[in-house]
Amino acid sequence: MINRWTAFVACLLLGGGLGWWVTAGKGLTFGLAAGVAAAAFCWLSLDSLRLGRLLAWLRSEQSNEAPGVMATAMSASGGVWGEIADRTRRLLKRRDEQYQEIQGRLDEFLAAMQASPSGVVLLDAQWRIEWSNRMATQHFGFDAQRDVMQHISNLVREPAFKAYMAAGNFSRDVVIPGNFSTPARPVKLSVHVHSYGRDRKLLLSRDITAVELAEAMRRDFVANVSHEIRTPLTVLSGFIETLQTLPLKDKERERYLALMSQQSYRMQTLVNDLLTLSRLEGSPFPDLHDWATTGALLAQCEQEARALSAVLKTQVSRLEFDLGPSSEIAGVQTELYSAMSNLVTNAVRYTPESGRVNVSWTVLPDGRGEFRVRDTGPGIAPEHLPRLTERFYRVDRSRSRETGGTGLGLAIVKHVAQRHGAELQIESVIGQGSSFSITFPAARVRTLQVSEAIRTAP
Ligand code: ADP
């Protein structure tokens, strides 16, 4: 500033000097005054010009634009206006950088909210939608752009949600049906409102359909297990009481003990199947290092099938085992046996005396291996087929129980197949019979030598 005053005074002095020199002879005072006035006029004009340029730049400068060429030129020209221009330019640049940084952070924050697996809706003090993420639009079926500033209750019309809003107790969530929920495919949403800022609300929604389904399945499972165990237990305790209280003849006692042993065997098989299922769920997927021979697996199944057929006294007229090419399957031997034997024993258990059961192992042209069990039993109606692998799902409840079924056999087969990358297929025609097959992927099958071996037993 001192420099500027010095320059101004120097300019006036120079003007005065020049005026006196130019007007020599016309009087000292006139010359000096004219020179000073002219210098002051020039100074002010130049200043006004530079001020005008600075103003023009400031006016033209958009808040979100980088400082222009004009500002750079002005700051380069020096002087107080140059300095003002320079400082303003730096301030604008810094503001611009801060704006970019804030914008970047906001974009990242919004991207994180968009990536959230929960629906997020920001509501103002009047419950109007300010912003919502993609998941929320899917959950509630509204449009993120079109529905901005719409009242939430105009879009989420569920009475339970309206009651939740009205009650104002947001310490818990509310469960409502989601968008596209139908009785056949129910969708359940957990909606929770959180207050923040000045009366603003953050609405979070979560799809809990799978959780609810799993919970319902868990409840059903516990109820089924309890029921399955309670029945033989009741029978057992009844017999024990009879044996304790009544003086029985030896023959009667023997009969009761046989029945008791049957019931305890039933409980044992159920517990064994439950343990097998929990082991299958809890252990890692089988790798490709252990190989089981199909010949040995089928031989084991055959032995079991024949023994069972004899025990059930409903010997099927033909029990055929087609061992196919000598091959190996990569997987856990005990699991593979459990799956195969479940299919074979089911066929024996459900096929009547005059029927036929055929068990085969084939290596398909594309290298996959197929284990198939066909029977000429009662067949299964199409409506039951999709549910057969559910735990405790039975079509013929009494036949299942009579023959020692637990209702878990096909659930075990499905698990084993999945763990070995195999596919379980069920085809059945009522009155004609059923065909169950497990197809193993080519990577898990290797053929040792080609030898067809068909053994048929009367
Ligand atoms: P279970 O121990 O009752 O046999 P599974 O899970 O093995 O249980 O089978 C489920 C139901 O599928 C059985 O209760 C039975 O009704 C039906 N089922 C299974 N295999 C056959 C078959 N080969 N022929 C007819 N019905 C079958």
Boltz pocket constraint, residues with backbone or C-beta under 6 A from the ligand:
constraints:
  - pocket:
      binder: B
      contacts: [[A, 342], [A, 343], [A, 346], [A, 347], [A, 350], [A, 351], [A, 375], [A, 377], [A, 378], [A, 379], [A, 380], [A, 388], [A, 389], [A, 390], [A, 393], [A, 394], [A, 395], [A, 396], [A, 397], [A, 400], [A, 401], [A, 404], [A, 405], [A, 406], [A, 407], [A, 408], [A, 409], [A, 410], [A, 411], [A, 434]]
      max_distance: 6.0
